[in-house]
Structure formats: C-alpha cells, structure tokens
C-alpha cells in the first residue's frame, strides 16, 4: 500500500511485564507517504444544498485579515 508502507517514527514505547509474558506497546507516527493522495475538489461540504463556495487559501487569508 503506497499510503501505509514505509518508514515510521516511534513516538512512545511502553513495556508491560506480567508474570508469564512481556508486552511492548509502540506508538508510531508516519511523517510522509511515497505517493501523493488523489486530487479532491475544493469544496466537499454542502454539495447536497448546492450552496457551496470555492475558496482558495489566498481568499481565506484576505477575509481573515
């Protein structure tokens, strides 16, 4: 799988030592993917109402400024 396979960074390690077994719990984070995600339309919400508006990041920055 191009989105899941690859290198991971271990962010947390926890050891559970029981009387008969030793369990290691790893929390991992992936920092990159080998292939890009497929393109999606700008607006994914409000499609059923047809009230959607397409905003670019430049437009949002000027509205919030």
Predicted model as a PDB file, atoms N, CA, C, CB and O in Angstrom, pLDDT in the B-factor column:
MODEL        1                                                                  
ATOM      1  N   UNK A   1       0.850  -1.181   0.000  1.00 73.00           N  
ATOM      2  CA  UNK A   1       0.000   0.000   0.000  1.00 73.00           C  
ATOM      3  C   UNK A   1       0.892   1.240   0.000  1.00 73.00           C  
ATOM      4  CB  UNK A   1      -0.965   0.000   1.228  1.00 73.00           C  
ATOM      5  O   UNK A   1       1.704   1.393   0.912  1.00 73.00           O  
ATOM      6  N   UNK A   2       0.773   2.130  -0.987  1.00 75.00           N  
ATOM      7  CA  UNK A   2       1.651   3.299  -1.052  1.00 75.00           C  
ATOM      8  C   UNK A   2       1.409   4.315   0.043  1.00 75.00           C  
ATOM      9  CB  UNK A   2       1.496   3.965  -2.365  1.00 75.00           C  
ATOM     10  O   UNK A   2       2.267   5.164   0.286  1.00 75.00           O  
ATOM     11  N   UNK A   3       0.253   4.257   0.723  1.00 77.00           N  
ATOM     12  CA  UNK A   3      -0.049   5.225   1.771  1.00 77.00           C  
ATOM     13  C   UNK A   3       0.357   4.739   3.152  1.00 77.00           C  
ATOM     14  CB  UNK A   3      -1.516   5.547   1.763  1.00 77.00           C  
ATOM     15  O   UNK A   3       0.652   5.556   4.025  1.00 77.00           O  
ATOM     16  N   UNK A   4       0.378   3.436   3.373  1.00 81.00           N  
ATOM     17  CA  UNK A   4       0.667   2.896   4.704  1.00 81.00           C  
ATOM     18  C   UNK A   4       2.101   2.392   4.823  1.00 81.00           C  
ATOM     19  CB  UNK A   4      -0.296   1.770   5.029  1.00 81.00           C  
ATOM     20  O   UNK A   4       2.697   2.517   5.893  1.00 81.00           O  
ATOM     21  N   UNK A   5       2.666   1.833   3.773  1.00 81.00           N  
ATOM     22  CA  UNK A   5       4.002   1.251   3.864  1.00 81.00           C  
ATOM     23  C   UNK A   5       5.066   2.342   3.938  1.00 81.00           C  
ATOM     24  CB  UNK A   5       4.267   0.333   2.666  1.00 81.00           C  
ATOM     25  O   UNK A   5       4.829   3.487   3.553  1.00 81.00           O  
ATOM     26  N   UNK A   6       6.231   1.971   4.434  1.00 81.00           N  
ATOM     27  CA  UNK A   6       7.343   2.909   4.505  1.00 81.00           C  
ATOM     28  C   UNK A   6       7.884   3.078   5.906  1.00 81.00           C  
ATOM     29  CB  UNK A   6       6.923   4.234   3.974  1.00 81.00           C  
ATOM     30  O   UNK A   6       7.669   2.231   6.773  1.00 81.00           O  
ATOM     31  N   UNK A   7       8.583   4.165   6.123  1.00 85.00           N  
ATOM     32  CA  UNK A   7       9.235   4.422   7.407  1.00 85.00           C  
ATOM     33  C   UNK A   7       8.287   5.075   8.395  1.00 85.00           C  
ATOM     34  CB  UNK A   7      10.458   5.299   7.212  1.00 85.00           C  
ATOM     35  O   UNK A   7       7.434   5.883   8.028  1.00 85.00           O  
ATOM     36  N   UNK A   8       8.457   4.705   9.664  1.00 89.00           N  
ATOM     37  CA  UNK A   8       7.677   5.277  10.757  1.00 89.00           C  
ATOM     38  C   UNK A   8       8.632   5.758  11.836  1.00 89.00           C  
ATOM     39  CB  UNK A   8       6.664   4.242  11.332  1.00 89.00           C  
ATOM     40  O   UNK A   8       9.753   5.262  11.943  1.00 89.00           O  
ATOM     41  N   UNK A   9       8.198   6.712  12.625  1.00 91.00           N  
ATOM     42  CA  UNK A   9       8.945   7.219  13.757  1.00 91.00           C  
ATOM     43  C   UNK A   9       8.251   6.731  15.023  1.00 91.00           C  
ATOM     44  CB  UNK A   9       9.049   8.781  13.723  1.00 91.00           C  
ATOM     45  O   UNK A   9       7.050   6.943  15.196  1.00 91.00           O  
ATOM     46  N   UNK A  10       9.002   6.078  15.908  1.00 93.00           N  
ATOM     47  CA  UNK A  10       8.444   5.606  17.176  1.00 93.00           C  
ATOM     48  C   UNK A  10       8.385   6.796  18.118  1.00 93.00           C  
ATOM     49  CB  UNK A  10       9.297   4.432  17.790  1.00 93.00           C  
ATOM     50  O   UNK A  10       9.416   7.382  18.449  1.00 93.00           O  
ATOM     51  N   UNK A  11       7.171   7.159  18.557  1.00 93.00           N  
ATOM     52  CA  UNK A  11       6.999   8.323  19.418  1.00 93.00           C  
ATOM     53  C   UNK A  11       6.820   7.956  20.881  1.00 93.00           C  
ATOM     54  CB  UNK A  11       5.821   9.124  18.960  1.00 93.00           C  
ATOM     55  O   UNK A  11       6.994   8.806  21.754  1.00 93.00           O  
ATOM     56  N   UNK A  12       6.477   6.702  21.165  1.00 95.00           N  
ATOM     57  CA  UNK A  12       6.276   6.287  22.548  1.00 95.00           C  
ATOM     58  C   UNK A  12       6.456   4.776  22.644  1.00 95.00           C  
ATOM     59  CB  UNK A  12       4.870   6.713  23.061  1.00 95.00           C  
ATOM     60  O   UNK A  12       6.014   4.038  21.763  1.00 95.00           O  
ATOM     61  N   UNK A  13       7.103   4.318  23.710  1.00 96.00           N  
ATOM     62  CA  UNK A  13       7.273   2.886  23.973  1.00 96.00           C  
ATOM     63  C   UNK A  13       6.817   2.617  25.392  1.00 96.00           C  
ATOM     64  CB  UNK A  13       8.759   2.428  23.763  1.00 96.00           C  
ATOM     65  O   UNK A  13       7.180   3.329  26.328  1.00 96.00           O  
ATOM     66  N   UNK A  14       6.009   1.571  25.532  1.00 95.00           N  
ATOM     67  CA  UNK A  14       5.535   1.200  26.859  1.00 95.00           C  
ATOM     68  C   UNK A  14       5.692  -0.301  27.026  1.00 95.00           C  
ATOM     69  CB  UNK A  14       4.056   1.632  27.073  1.00 95.00           C  
ATOM     70  O   UNK A  14       5.276  -1.074  26.163  1.00 95.00           O  
ATOM     71  N   UNK A  15       6.292  -0.714  28.138  1.00 95.00           N  
ATOM     72  CA  UNK A  15       6.503  -2.130  28.421  1.00 95.00           C  
ATOM     73  C   UNK A  15       5.562  -2.576  29.522  1.00 95.00           C  
ATOM     74  CB  UNK A  15       7.967  -2.403  28.818  1.00 95.00           C  
ATOM     75  O   UNK A  15       5.450  -1.923  30.559  1.00 95.00           O  
ATOM     76  N   UNK A  16       4.888  -3.686  29.292  1.00 93.00           N  
ATOM     77  CA  UNK A  16       4.055  -4.314  30.311  1.00 93.00           C  
ATOM     78  C   UNK A  16       4.690  -5.660  30.654  1.00 93.00           C  
ATOM     79  CB  UNK A  16       2.565  -4.486  29.818  1.00 93.00           C  
ATOM     80  O   UNK A  16       4.776  -6.549  29.808  1.00 93.00           O  
ATOM     81  N   UNK A  17       5.125  -5.798  31.879  1.00 94.00           N  
ATOM     82  CA  UNK A  17       5.761  -7.035  32.310  1.00 94.00           C  
ATOM     83  C   UNK A  17       4.806  -7.746  33.251  1.00 94.00           C  
ATOM     84  CB  UNK A  17       7.139  -6.765  32.997  1.00 94.00           C  
ATOM     85  O   UNK A  17       4.540  -7.294  34.365  1.00 94.00           O  
ATOM     86  N   UNK A  18       4.301  -8.869  32.772  1.00 91.00           N  
ATOM     87  CA  UNK A  18       3.393  -9.684  33.562  1.00 91.00           C  
ATOM     88  C   UNK A  18       4.145 -10.905  34.075  1.00 91.00           C  
ATOM     89  CB  UNK A  18       2.152 -10.104  32.730  1.00 91.00           C  
ATOM     90  O   UNK A  18       5.327 -11.067  33.770  1.00 91.00           O  
ATOM     91  N   UNK A  19       3.506 -11.747  34.827  1.00 90.00           N  
ATOM     92  CA  UNK A  19       4.203 -12.906  35.403  1.00 90.00           C  
ATOM     93  C   UNK A  19       4.639 -13.896  34.342  1.00 90.00           C  
ATOM     94  CB  UNK A  19       3.314 -13.607  36.411  1.00 90.00           C  
ATOM     95  O   UNK A  19       5.666 -14.554  34.507  1.00 90.00           O  
ATOM     96  N   UNK A  20       3.889 -14.022  33.256  1.00 91.00           N  
ATOM     97  CA  UNK A  20       4.243 -15.018  32.242  1.00 91.00           C  
ATOM     98  C   UNK A  20       4.624 -14.429  30.893  1.00 91.00           C  
ATOM     99  CB  UNK A  20       3.107 -15.956  32.053  1.00 91.00           C  
ATOM    100  O   UNK A  20       5.054 -15.165  30.005  1.00 91.00           O  
ATOM    101  N   UNK A  21       4.479 -13.137  30.721  1.00 94.00           N  
ATOM    102  CA  UNK A  21       4.777 -12.554  29.412  1.00 94.00           C  
ATOM    103  C   UNK A  21       5.236 -11.099  29.512  1.00 94.00           C  
ATOM    104  CB  UNK A  21       3.555 -12.642  28.518  1.00 94.00           C  
ATOM    105  O   UNK A  21       5.022 -10.423  30.518  1.00 94.00           O  
ATOM    106  N   UNK A  22       5.867 -10.650  28.446  1.00 94.00           N  
ATOM    107  CA  UNK A  22       6.347  -9.283  28.326  1.00 94.00           C  
ATOM    108  C   UNK A  22       5.714  -8.700  27.065  1.00 94.00           C  
ATOM    109  CB  UNK A  22       7.927  -9.220  28.272  1.00 94.00           C  
ATOM    110  O   UNK A  22       5.889  -9.242  25.973  1.00 94.00           O  
ATOM    111  N   UNK A  23       4.981  -7.600  27.211  1.00 94.00           N  
ATOM    112  CA  UNK A  23       4.300  -6.958  26.086  1.00 94.00           C  
ATOM    113  C   UNK A  23       4.913  -5.579  25.874  1.00 94.00           C  
ATOM    114  CB  UNK A  23       2.755  -6.854  26.339  1.00 94.00           C  
ATOM    115  O   UNK A  23       5.081  -4.811  26.821  1.00 94.00           O  
ATOM    116  N   UNK A  24       5.244  -5.276  24.628  1.00 95.00           N  
ATOM    117  CA  UNK A  24       5.771  -3.964  24.269  1.00 95.00           C  
ATOM    118  C   UNK A  24       4.739  -3.267  23.390  1.00 95.00           C  
ATOM    119  CB  UNK A  24       7.155  -4.082  23.538  1.00 95.00           C  
ATOM    120  O   UNK A  24       4.340  -3.798  22.353  1.00 95.00           O  
ATOM    121  N   UNK A  25       4.308  -2.074  23.805  1.00 95.00           N  
ATOM    122  CA  UNK A  25       3.359  -1.275  23.039  1.00 95.00           C  
ATOM    123  C   UNK A  25       4.099  -0.112  22.394  1.00 95.00           C  
ATOM    124  CB  UNK A  25       2.200  -0.763  23.939  1.00 95.00           C  
ATOM    125  O   UNK A  25       4.774   0.656  23.079  1.00 95.00           O  
ATOM    126  N   UNK A  26       3.973   0.015  21.088  1.00 95.00           N  
ATOM    127  CA  UNK A  26       4.632   1.091  20.353  1.00 95.00           C  
ATOM    128  C   UNK A  26       3.591   2.050  19.798  1.00 95.00           C  
ATOM    129  CB  UNK A  26       5.507   0.524  19.215  1.00 95.00           C  
ATOM    130  O   UNK A  26       2.590   1.619  19.225  1.00 95.00           O  
ATOM    131  N   UNK A  27       3.821   3.342  19.964  1.00 95.00           N  
ATOM    132  CA  UNK A  27       3.028   4.371  19.301  1.00 95.00           C  
ATOM    133  C   UNK A  27       3.915   4.952  18.213  1.00 95.00           C  
ATOM    134  CB  UNK A  27       2.526   5.486  20.313  1.00 95.00           C  
ATOM    135  O   UNK A  27       5.002   5.464  18.482  1.00 95.00           O  
ATOM    136  N   UNK A  28       3.433   4.864  16.980  1.00 93.00           N  
ATOM    137  CA  UNK A  28       4.252   5.278  15.841  1.00 93.00           C  
ATOM    138  C   UNK A  28       3.542   6.367  15.051  1.00 93.00           C  
ATOM    139  CB  UNK A  28       4.568   4.077  14.930  1.00 93.00           C  
ATOM    140  O   UNK A  28       2.315   6.469  15.064  1.00 93.00           O  
ATOM    141  N   UNK A  29       4.338   7.179  14.362  1.00 91.00           N  
ATOM    142  CA  UNK A  29       3.799   8.240  13.507  1.00 91.00           C  
ATOM    143  C   UNK A  29       4.491   8.169  12.155  1.00 91.00           C  
ATOM    144  CB  UNK A  29       3.992   9.651  14.158  1.00 91.00           C  
ATOM    145  O   UNK A  29       5.697   7.939  12.071  1.00 91.00           O  
ATOM    146  N   UNK A  30       3.719   8.366  11.113  1.00 86.00           N  
ATOM    147  CA  UNK A  30       4.269   8.380   9.764  1.00 86.00           C  
ATOM    148  C   UNK A  30       4.419   9.835   9.336  1.00 86.00           C  
ATOM    149  CB  UNK A  30       3.360   7.582   8.764  1.00 86.00           C  
ATOM    150  O   UNK A  30       3.478  10.620   9.458  1.00 86.00           O  
ATOM    151  N   UNK A  31       5.585  10.191   8.841  1.00 79.00           N  
ATOM    152  CA  UNK A  31       5.831  11.586   8.509  1.00 79.00           C  
ATOM    153  C   UNK A  31       5.728  11.889   7.026  1.00 79.00           C  
ATOM    154  CB  UNK A  31       7.174  11.981   8.996  1.00 79.00           C  
ATOM    155  O   UNK A  31       5.784  13.055   6.634  1.00 79.00           O  
ATOM    156  N   UNK A  32       5.579  10.869   6.192  1.00 79.00           N  
ATOM    157  CA  UNK A  32       5.475  11.128   4.761  1.00 79.00           C  
ATOM    158  C   UNK A  32       4.872   9.907   4.073  1.00 79.00           C  
ATOM    159  CB  UNK A  32       6.863  11.474   4.155  1.00 79.00           C  
ATOM    160  O   UNK A  32       4.765   8.835   4.669  1.00 79.00           O  
ATOM    161  N   UNK A  33       4.480  10.082   2.811  1.00 77.00           N  
ATOM    162  CA  UNK A  33       3.978   8.976   2.007  1.00 77.00           C  
ATOM    163  C   UNK A  33       4.776   8.929   0.716  1.00 77.00           C  
ATOM    164  CB  UNK A  33       2.452   9.124   1.719  1.00 77.00           C  
ATOM    165  O   UNK A  33       5.316   9.943   0.273  1.00 77.00           O  
ATOM    166  N   UNK A  34       4.850   7.732   0.107  1.00 73.00           N  
ATOM    167  CA  UNK A  34       5.668   7.605  -1.107  1.00 73.00           C  
ATOM    168  C   UNK A  34       4.940   8.110  -2.347  1.00 73.00           C  
ATOM    169  CB  UNK A  34       6.077   6.153  -1.312  1.00 73.00           C  
ATOM    170  O   UNK A  34       5.583   8.543  -3.304  1.00 73.00           O  
ATOM    171  N   UNK A  35       3.604   8.060  -2.346  1.00 74.00           N  
ATOM    172  CA  UNK A  35       2.827   8.557  -3.480  1.00 74.00           C  
ATOM    173  C   UNK A  35       1.797   9.551  -2.964  1.00 74.00           C  
ATOM    174  CB  UNK A  35       2.136   7.388  -4.250  1.00 74.00           C  
ATOM    175  O   UNK A  35       1.254   9.374  -1.874  1.00 74.00           O  
ATOM    176  N   UNK A  36       1.529  10.576  -3.725  1.00 76.00           N  
ATOM    177  CA  UNK A  36       0.574  11.588  -3.300  1.00 76.00           C  
ATOM    178  C   UNK A  36      -0.860  11.067  -3.299  1.00 76.00           C  
ATOM    179  CB  UNK A  36       0.677  12.798  -4.194  1.00 76.00           C  
ATOM    180  O   UNK A  36      -1.193  10.143  -4.042  1.00 76.00           O  
ATOM    181  N   UNK A  37      -1.695  11.655  -2.473  1.00 75.00           N  
ATOM    182  CA  UNK A  37      -3.104  11.301  -2.440  1.00 75.00           C  
ATOM    183  C   UNK A  37      -3.792  11.823  -3.694  1.00 75.00           C  
ATOM    184  CB  UNK A  37      -3.781  11.861  -1.172  1.00 75.00           C  
ATOM    185  O   UNK A  37      -3.352  12.824  -4.260  1.00 75.00           O  
ATOM    186  N   UNK A  38      -4.862  11.168  -4.142  1.00 77.00           N  
ATOM    187  CA  UNK A  38      -5.574  11.651  -5.320  1.00 77.00           C  
ATOM    188  C   UNK A  38      -6.172  13.042  -5.081  1.00 77.00           C  
ATOM    189  CB  UNK A  38      -6.678  10.664  -5.709  1.00 77.00           C  
ATOM    190  O   UNK A  38      -6.521  13.391  -3.953  1.00 77.00           O  
ATOM    191  N   UNK A  39      -6.284  13.817  -6.139  1.00 75.00           N  
ATOM    192  CA  UNK A  39      -6.826  15.172  -6.029  1.00 75.00           C  
ATOM    193  C   UNK A  39      -8.310  15.116  -5.676  1.00 75.00           C  
ATOM    194  CB  UNK A  39      -6.615  15.955  -7.348  1.00 75.00           C  
ATOM    195  O   UNK A  39      -9.035  14.226  -6.121  1.00 75.00           O  
ATOM    196  N   UNK A  40      -8.746  16.077  -4.869  1.00 70.00           N  
ATOM    197  CA  UNK A  40     -10.153  16.184  -4.491  1.00 70.00           C  
ATOM    198  C   UNK A  40     -10.655  17.574  -4.870  1.00 70.00           C  
ATOM    199  CB  UNK A  40     -10.350  15.915  -2.962  1.00 70.00           C  
ATOM    200  O   UNK A  40      -9.867  18.510  -5.002  1.00 70.00           O  
ATOM    201  N   UNK A  41     -11.963  17.703  -5.044  1.00 65.00           N  
ATOM    202  CA  UNK A  41     -12.496  19.041  -5.341  1.00 65.00           C  
ATOM    203  C   UNK A  41     -12.278  19.977  -4.156  1.00 65.00           C  
ATOM    204  CB  UNK A  41     -14.002  18.964  -5.690  1.00 65.00           C  
ATOM    205  O   UNK A  41     -12.091  19.526  -3.026  1.00 65.00           O  
ATOM    206  N   UNK A  42     -12.303  21.271  -4.419  1.00 65.00           N  
ATOM    207  CA  UNK A  42     -12.057  22.257  -3.371  1.00 65.00           C  
ATOM    208  C   UNK A  42     -13.093  22.192  -2.267  1.00 65.00           C  
ATOM    209  CB  UNK A  42     -12.031  23.642  -3.959  1.00 65.00           C  
ATOM    210  O   UNK A  42     -12.743  22.296  -1.091  1.00 65.00           O  
ATOM    211  N   UNK A  43     -14.344  22.026  -2.612  1.00 61.00           N  
ATOM    212  CA  UNK A  43     -15.419  22.042  -1.626  1.00 61.00           C  
ATOM    213  C   UNK A  43     -16.057  20.663  -1.540  1.00 61.00           C  
ATOM    214  CB  UNK A  43     -16.477  23.110  -1.981  1.00 61.00           C  
ATOM    215  O   UNK A  43     -16.586  20.158  -2.531  1.00 61.00           O  
ATOM    216  N   UNK A  44     -16.009  20.057  -0.369  1.00 59.00           N  
ATOM    217  CA  UNK A  44     -16.602  18.748  -0.168  1.00 59.00           C  
ATOM    218  C   UNK A  44     -17.901  18.826   0.628  1.00 59.00           C  
ATOM    219  CB  UNK A  44     -15.621  17.838   0.534  1.00 59.00           C  
ATOM    220  O   UNK A  44     -18.681  17.873   0.625  1.00 59.00           O  
ATOM    221  N   UNK A  45     -18.147  19.943   1.309  1.00 58.00           N  
ATOM    222  CA  UNK A  45     -19.343  20.093   2.121  1.00 58.00           C  
ATOM    223  C   UNK A  45     -20.405  20.873   1.371  1.00 58.00           C  
ATOM    224  CB  UNK A  45     -19.013  20.782   3.438  1.00 58.00           C  
ATOM    225  O   UNK A  45     -20.101  21.575   0.407  1.00 58.00           O  
ATOM    226  N   UNK A  46     -21.643  20.753   1.806  1.00 54.00           N  
ATOM    227  CA  UNK A  46     -22.787  21.498   1.260  1.00 54.00           C  
ATOM    228  C   UNK A  46     -23.078  21.180  -0.199  1.00 54.00           C  
ATOM    229  CB  UNK A  46     -22.545  22.973   1.400  1.00 54.00           C  
ATOM    230  O   UNK A  46     -23.715  21.984  -0.880  1.00 54.00           O  
ATOM    231  N   UNK A  47     -22.640  20.053  -0.691  1.00 53.00           N  
ATOM    232  CA  UNK A  47     -22.927  19.708  -2.083  1.00 53.00           C  
ATOM    233  C   UNK A  47     -24.403  19.402  -2.291  1.00 53.00           C  
ATOM    234  CB  UNK A  47     -22.085  18.515  -2.517  1.00 53.00           C  
ATOM    235  O   UNK A  47     -24.959  19.700  -3.348  1.00 53.00           O  
ATOM    236  N   UNK A  48     -25.045  18.802  -1.274  1.00 56.00           N  
ATOM    237  CA  UNK A  48     -26.452  18.460  -1.441  1.00 56.00           C  
ATOM    238  C   UNK A  48     -27.346  19.690  -1.450  1.00 56.00           C  
ATOM    239  CB  UNK A  48     -26.890  17.520  -0.344  1.00 56.00           C  
ATOM    240  O   UNK A  48     -28.432  19.634  -2.025  1.00 56.00           O  
ATOM    241  N   UNK A  49     -26.945  20.791  -0.845  1.00 54.00           N  
ATOM    242  CA  UNK A  49     -27.728  22.020  -0.823  1.00 54.00           C  
ATOM    243  C   UNK A  49     -27.375  22.941  -1.982  1.00 54.00           C  
ATOM    244  CB  UNK A  49     -27.522  22.745   0.490  1.00 54.00           C  
ATOM    245  O   UNK A  49     -28.083  23.910  -2.256  1.00 54.00           O  
ATOM    246  N   UNK A  50     -26.284  22.632  -2.653  1.00 50.00           N  
ATOM    247  CA  UNK A  50     -25.768  23.449  -3.738  1.00 50.00           C  
ATOM    248  C   UNK A  50     -25.520  24.886  -3.295  1.00 50.00           C  
ATOM    249  CB  UNK A  50     -26.728  23.427  -4.910  1.00 50.00           C  
ATOM    250  O   UNK A  50     -25.738  25.830  -4.054  1.00 50.00           O  
ATOM    251  N   UNK A  51     -25.064  25.036  -2.056  1.00 53.00           N  
ATOM    252  CA  UNK A  51     -24.706  26.347  -1.522  1.00 53.00           C  
ATOM    253  C   UNK A  51     -23.188  26.461  -1.354  1.00 53.00           C  
ATOM    254  CB  UNK A  51     -25.417  26.593  -0.172  1.00 53.00           C  
ATOM    255  O   UNK A  51     -22.696  27.344  -0.650  1.00 53.00           O  
ATOM    256  N   UNK A  52     -22.471  25.579  -1.994  1.00 52.00           N  
ATOM    257  CA  UNK A  52     -21.023  25.551  -1.793  1.00 52.00           C  
ATOM    258  C   UNK A  52     -20.354  26.727  -2.490  1.00 52.00           C  
ATOM    259  CB  UNK A  52     -20.435  24.231  -2.306  1.00 52.00           C  
ATOM    260  O   UNK A  52     -20.813  27.210  -3.524  1.00 52.00           O  
ATOM    261  N   UNK A  53     -19.274  27.164  -1.899  1.00 62.00           N  
ATOM    262  CA  UNK A  53     -18.455  28.224  -2.472  1.00 62.00           C  
ATOM    263  C   UNK A  53     -17.020  27.743  -2.467  1.00 62.00           C  
ATOM    264  CB  UNK A  53     -18.607  29.568  -1.684  1.00 62.00           C  
ATOM    265  O   UNK A  53     -16.577  27.143  -1.487  1.00 62.00           O  
ATOM    266  N   UNK A  54     -16.300  27.984  -3.513  1.00 65.00           N  
ATOM    267  CA  UNK A  54     -14.908  27.582  -3.594  1.00 65.00           C  
ATOM    268  C   UNK A  54     -14.022  28.718  -3.117  1.00 65.00           C  
ATOM    269  CB  UNK A  54     -14.539  27.168  -5.028  1.00 65.00           C  
ATOM    270  O   UNK A  54     -14.093  29.836  -3.627  1.00 65.00           O  
ATOM    271  N   UNK A  55     -13.194  28.422  -2.139  1.00 62.00           N  
ATOM    272  CA  UNK A  55     -12.272  29.397  -1.603  1.00 62.00           C  
ATOM    273  C   UNK A  55     -10.849  28.904  -1.785  1.00 62.00           C  
ATOM    274  CB  UNK A  55     -12.568  29.675  -0.128  1.00 62.00           C  
ATOM    275  O   UNK A  55     -10.571  27.724  -1.568  1.00 62.00           O  
ATOM    276  N   UNK A  56      -9.964  29.772  -2.172  1.00 66.00           N  
ATOM    277  CA  UNK A  56      -8.548  29.443  -2.184  1.00 66.00           C  
ATOM    278  C   UNK A  56      -7.954  29.916  -0.864  1.00 66.00           C  
ATOM    279  CB  UNK A  56      -7.816  30.094  -3.408  1.00 66.00           C  
ATOM    280  O   UNK A  56      -8.591  30.678  -0.137  1.00 66.00           O  
ATOM    281  N   UNK A  57      -6.762  29.482  -0.552  1.00 64.00           N  
ATOM    282  CA  UNK A  57      -6.117  29.914   0.691  1.00 64.00           C  
ATOM    283  C   UNK A  57      -5.844  31.417   0.674  1.00 64.00           C  
ATOM    284  CB  UNK A  57      -4.805  29.143   0.910  1.00 64.00           C  
ATOM    285  O   UNK A  57      -5.855  32.059   1.724  1.00 64.00           O  
ATOM    286  N   UNK A  58      -5.600  31.977  -0.501  1.00 66.00           N  
ATOM    287  CA  UNK A  58      -5.388  33.429  -0.592  1.00 66.00           C  
ATOM    288  C   UNK A  58      -6.657  34.188  -0.232  1.00 66.00           C  
ATOM    289  CB  UNK A  58      -4.925  33.820  -2.005  1.00 66.00           C  
ATOM    290  O   UNK A  58      -6.600  35.209   0.452  1.00 66.00           O  
ATOM    291  N   UNK A  59      -7.801  33.692  -0.692  1.00 64.00           N  
ATOM    292  CA  UNK A  59      -9.072  34.344  -0.387  1.00 64.00           C  
ATOM    293  C   UNK A  59      -9.362  34.290   1.104  1.00 64.00           C  
ATOM    294  CB  UNK A  59     -10.213  33.689  -1.171  1.00 64.00           C  
ATOM    295  O   UNK A  59      -9.782  35.288   1.690  1.00 64.00           O  
ATOM    296  N   UNK A  60      -9.147  33.152   1.716  1.00 61.00           N  
ATOM    297  CA  UNK A  60      -9.401  32.993   3.150  1.00 61.00           C  
ATOM    298  C   UNK A  60      -8.477  33.895   3.938  1.00 61.00           C  
ATOM    299  CB  UNK A  60      -9.219  31.525   3.586  1.00 61.00           C  
ATOM    300  O   UNK A  60      -8.905  34.503   4.920  1.00 61.00           O  
ATOM    301  N   UNK A  61      -7.210  34.001   3.533  1.00 60.00           N  
ATOM    302  CA  UNK A  61      -6.266  34.864   4.244  1.00 60.00           C  
ATOM    303  C   UNK A  61      -6.697  36.331   4.197  1.00 60.00           C  
ATOM    304  CB  UNK A  61      -4.864  34.714   3.649  1.00 60.00           C  
ATOM    305  O   UNK A  61      -6.543  37.057   5.180  1.00 60.00           O  
ATOM    306  N   UNK A  62      -7.232  36.762   3.066  1.00 63.00           N  
ATOM    307  CA  UNK A  62      -7.657  38.166   2.968  1.00 63.00           C  
ATOM    308  C   UNK A  62      -8.945  38.410   3.753  1.00 63.00           C  
ATOM    309  CB  UNK A  62      -7.857  38.563   1.496  1.00 63.00           C  
ATOM    310  O   UNK A  62      -9.131  39.502   4.289  1.00 63.00           O  
ATOM    311  N   UNK A  63      -9.829  37.430   3.831  1.00 59.00           N  
ATOM    312  CA  UNK A  63     -11.062  37.575   4.611  1.00 59.00           C  
ATOM    313  C   UNK A  63     -10.743  37.660   6.086  1.00 59.00           C  
ATOM    314  CB  UNK A  63     -12.020  36.405   4.344  1.00 59.00           C  
ATOM    315  O   UNK A  63     -11.342  38.461   6.805  1.00 59.00           O  
ATOM    316  N   UNK A  64      -9.800  36.839   6.554  1.00 58.00           N  
ATOM    317  CA  UNK A  64      -9.465  36.792   7.978  1.00 58.00           C  
ATOM    318  C   UNK A  64      -8.572  37.936   8.413  1.00 58.00           C  
ATOM    319  CB  UNK A  64      -8.796  35.491   8.303  1.00 58.00           C  
ATOM    320  O   UNK A  64      -8.459  38.208   9.609  1.00 58.00           O  
ATOM    321  N   UNK A  65      -7.940  38.609   7.474  1.00 54.00           N  
ATOM    322  CA  UNK A  65      -7.012  39.681   7.839  1.00 54.00           C  
ATOM    323  C   UNK A  65      -7.723  40.932   8.273  1.00 54.00           C  
ATOM    324  CB  UNK A  65      -6.107  40.000   6.692  1.00 54.00           C  
ATOM    325  O   UNK A  65      -7.076  41.923   8.611  1.00 54.00           O  
TER     326      UNK A  65                                                      
ENDMDL                                                                          
END                                                                             
